[in-house]
Amino acid sequence: MIRLVVACGGGIFTTTVVTDRIKEILRKERIQHTITPHKITEIAAINDADLIVVTGKTSATNKLGIPVMLGMALFTGVGESEFIEEFLRKVREIEGSK
């Protein structure tokens, strides 16, 4: 099971939209997952995730080295297929290392 965090600037709308898209993608691929919402300001301290997807540009990094991906493409639709391909590649890489 992959543990994901979706982080945004503070609002709920973009997080909800991106979370719903990620759930669709992972269900279609039959990948078990959990998704937890967070704020972008919390990225550095997150310690219970395998991958962090943010809905806005940030230079924040995670203290434990958890990968951070910009998932705005799932909100806007621009570059969505490229994001999905990269996202699934990263998810499978993480699954393979567990």
Secondary structure, DSSP 8 states (H G I E B T S, - for coil): -EEEEEEESS-SHHHHHHHHHHHHHHHHTT--EEEEEEEGGGGGG--S-SEEEESS------TT---EEE-THHHH-TTHHHHHHHHHHHHHHHHHH-
